[in-house]
Amino acid sequence: MGIQVVRFEKENKEQWGVVANNRILVLRDSYSSLAHFLEEGVEEARTLKELGQGESLSLTEVTILSPVTKPARIVCQGANYSSHRAESGMEATRPPYNMFFSKADSTLCGPYTEIIRPSHVKLLDYEIELGLVIGTEISSSVEVTDENLHLYIAGLVIMDDVSARDVQLTEGQWLKGKSYRTFGPTGPFLYLLDKEEVPLIHDLELNLWVNDELRQSANTNQLLYKPAETLTELSEIMDLSKGDLVITGTTGGVALTLTPEILGQISSHQVPYAEKVDLLVESQINNGKYLNDGDVIRCQIKSRDGKIDLGEQVNKVVPSRVAIS
C-alpha cells in the first residue's frame, strides 16, 4: 500500500512526515525540497510507515504546506474532460491534439491557505485536478506505457487550478490568468504510489464543493488524454525533473459556461479587447457560480475502494489588499 506524505511547519521549522492513524510520523531529516525528498527520503518514509513508531505529531498542531516545492515546472493539460469541453463552448469529443500550458510555481500554496482574489478579477473560478508528481529525470524522448508508468510518476497530489477567467480568456494569456499568487492550493498529501497501485490512477474519484454545494464530480477514467500518452508526448518536447508537476485537467462543473458563439467572439483577433471584456463579463457575471469573497472551496480525490486517498483541501477566498493592474 502506498504512503501519505506531508510537508509541514511547526515552530518555524519545515519538516516532512508520514501520515498514519491520523498522526504524523516525523522524518528524521529535513529535506530542502520535494526533489531532495524524492532523491533521499523515500526509503526513510517507507521504513517509518512499516515500523509505525517514532516521534509523532497531531495533524492539527502543525501547519500543512504544499508537498510540491519551488522551483518546479507546473505543466497543465487543458480541456481534458468532455464535460468541461462542452461547457467551455468546444466540441466534447477528444480533440486532435493534447493542449498544454504552464502555471507559475509561485502559485503553489498550502491545502488550507486563503486564496487571494486580485481586486480587478470579477470571474474567479475553481478547477479540481489530479496532479502527477514526476519521479525521474526526463531529458529525452521516452515511451511511457501503463506498464512502465511507475518508473516516471512518484506520486499523486490534489491541485485546485484557480483561474481568473476575465484575464485568461479576454487576453488569451492562460499563464497570466492562472498564475496569480495563491492560485495553486496543493495537497494536503503527496501519495507515494506502490507499483501495484498505478492502475488505480485510472479510477480516482474527483469531487469539489463550494460552500458545501457539490460542483464538480468525475472519475479519472474520463480523461481524454491519459497520463502515459501525455508523458510520452511531453518527453518529446521538454525536460522534466524530479518534483515537477503535471496536472491533468479539470472536469465539468466549473463556473465558466460559454456558447460556441461567445467563445468565437472572445477568441477573435477582430474583436476589440474592451468589447471582449464586456461580452465575457456580461455573459457570465450573473450565473451564480463564480467565487466570491468568503466562499470556501473543498476538494477531495480518492480511489473508489479507498486505497488511495489524497486527503481533503479547504480554501477560503479573500479579497486582495493590494490593487493589481
GIGI-V86284 format. One record per pair of residues at least 12 apart in sequence whose ideal C-beta (glycine too) atoms are under 6 Angstrom apart, sorted by the first residue. I is the first residue (numbers start at 0). J is the second residue. Records with the same first field share a line. If there is no record, write none. Layout:
I=J / J
//
This chain:
1=190 / 191 / 192 / 193 / 196
2=17 / 44 / 48 / 191
3=18 / 188 / 190
4=44 / 189 / 191
5=18 / 23 / 63
6=64 / 66
7=61 / 63 / 64
8=62 / 64
9=61
14=29
15=30 / 36
17=44 / 47 / 48
19=51
22=55
23=56
24=47 / 53 / 55
25=54
26=43
32=68
33=67 / 68 / 242
34=241 / 242
37=153 / 241 / 242
63=109 / 110 / 187
64=109
65=107 / 109 / 185 / 186
66=186 / 189
67=107 / 185 / 244
69=104
70=104
71=104 / 242 / 243 / 244
72=243
73=102 / 104 / 244
74=245
75=100 / 102 / 246
76=247 / 248
77=98 / 100
78=98
79=222 / 223 / 224 / 248
80=221 / 248 / 250
82=250 / 251
83=249 / 250 / 251
86=251 / 256
87=257
88=257 / 258 / 259 / 262
93=223
97=224 / 232
100=173
101=174
102=177 / 178
103=178
105=180
106=178 / 182 / 183
107=183 / 185
108=181 / 184
110=184 / 186 / 187 / 312
111=313
112=184
113=315 / 317
114=161 / 181 / 314 / 316
115=181 / 317 / 319
116=316 / 318
117=179 / 319 / 323
118=319 / 322
120=163
121=165 / 280
122=164 / 165 / 283 / 289
123=289 / 290
124=162 / 164 / 253 / 254 / 255
125=159 / 296
126=160 / 249 / 253
127=159 / 205 / 207 / 215 / 298
128=158 / 160 / 246 / 247 / 249
129=219 / 247 / 300
130=156 / 158 / 244 / 246
131=152 / 226 / 245
132=153 / 154
133=239 / 243
134=152 / 153
135=151
136=240
137=234 / 239
138=238
140=234 / 235
141=234
142=231
143=227 / 230 / 231
144=227
145=227
148=197 / 227
149=194 / 197
151=230
154=189 / 190 / 191 / 192
155=190 / 309
156=185 / 189
157=298 / 300 / 309 / 312
158=183 / 185 / 246
159=184 / 298
161=182
162=176 / 177
163=176
164=255
168=265 / 279
169=275 / 276 / 279
184=312 / 314
187=310
188=309 / 310
190=307 / 309
199=302 / 307
201=219 / 220
202=220
203=219 / 300 / 302
204=218 / 301
205=217 / 300
206=299
207=298
208=297
209=294 / 296
210=294 / 295
214=252
215=250 / 252
217=250
254=288 / 289
261=282
264=278
265=279
290=316
292=316 / 318
294=316
295=315
296=314
297=313
298=312
299=311
//
